[in-house]
Amino acid sequence: MVNLLHNICVEDLEWLGHRVICRSVEIEFDIEILEPLRIGVGKTTDPYSPVDLPVLRYNVVTDNGIIRAPVIPGSSFKGVLRTASMLLVATCGMSNVHSGVGDDDCVTALCGSSSTFDNIRKSVRIIDLKRVILGFCPTCLLYGTKSYASHVIVGDFAPRGNIATGIKTGVAINRRVGTAAHGYLYNVEYIESGSRFHGTIMAKNVTNWMLALLSASILLIHNGFLKLGGFKSRGMGRVKIAEESVKIAINPVNGNTLEPLDKDMDESHSLDMCVVQGDTLICEGTKGFKALETLANAWHEKYCSKLKEIYESRLKATQKIVSILTFGG
């Protein structure tokens, strides 16, 4: 059954879409705060608040009931993840990598607008639509773009235990005279170093190269190349992954080897540090972190060198298809 599904996913390019579950990946881990973390909600309107700029808080379910506590929203972490992936892809020599912000996306770049892409989607065979999507840049393929759903879902990171917050007083500077600006003293709330948050990243139908890119992006944050939240240039925002907290579940598998889904790009990868339970590959604790490192190394050592050539070939094919479908050639 696993082999039959795998063949369908590879030959029919089903991994590009979401109709068939070719592969499901769940990555759980704790984020440990190394520097004060500032993820805020803007200036408070509460006249009795002790701070001008409070941290973001949600209602969180705990063993002691529902409490209102600081959280790291999934949208914040996913945004940094995509930025990390853009940096990694650009390092491989690709210049046309899209952020997904505003009109900086593959749908606009290839089709001019999302409405044109939607018209193509409604009027062509599924296989032709897949060939169009195949020309999307790696970050749009992985994280989604207009009219194309993301393969990666990042949940909110909830606090582990009690979270301590602190308050920092700041003052705006008059750049012309180099002194404090009159009337611009403010208080900023932040999450103290040493705090922990737990969350999950779900990835659906990610190919081996996509999973390698995602893993390398997580480790880029872990190693301090990118920070979370605001006030990053003022000593805030560095975090790391608690290595012993990592748990990875990949389904379906046939043994410890991840077989290729993208037949042009993917290579097989053996995750011998993991254990097979039924049709699921489980990697826990430091072995889970080792699996992330193994996949990240595959990105740097195998995929980066061939990404540009394969992508540019696919992009040319997609541009030709879009031209025929839109303008009749």
Number of C-alpha atoms within 10 A of each C-alpha: 7 12 11 8 15 21 14 15 22 17 12 13 19 23 24 26 20 14 9 14 17 26 19 17 20 17 20 19 23 23 25 20 22 17 21 23 28 24 23 19 11 11 13 15 9 9 8 8 10 13 18 20 22 22 23 18 16 15 13 14 13 12 7 6 8 11 13 11 17 25 22 26 18 17 13 14 21 19 16 19 25 21 17 23 26 24 15 19 24 15 13 16 13 19 11 16 19 20 21 19 9 8 16 14 23 28 24 18 15 20 18 12 15 20 14 15 23 15 12 18 16 10 12 12 10 15 12 17 19 19 18 24 22 18 22 24 23 24 25 25 22 25 23 19 23 20 12 19 15 18 21 20 17 19 18 20 21 24 21 14 11 10 16 13 17 12 16 11 11 12 14 13 14 12 9 6 8 8 11 14 13 10 8 11 13 14 15 19 22 26 23 19 20 14 22 24 21 21 18 20 19 16 23 23 24 23 25 23 25 25 20 25 29 26 24 25 26 24 21 21 20 19 14 14 11 19 22 23 17 15 16 16 8 8 11 22 24 22 24 20 21 19 19 14 17 24 21 24 21 19 21 21 21 16 18 17 14 20 18 18 27 20 12 11 17 18 17 12 16 14 21 14 15 20 16 17 12 11 13 19 23 20 24 22 16 16 22 25 22 18 23 25 17 18 23 24 16 21 25 17 11 16 22 19 14 13 19 19 12 13 19 15 11 19 20 12 16 22 16 14 18 22 14 11 15 14 8 8 9
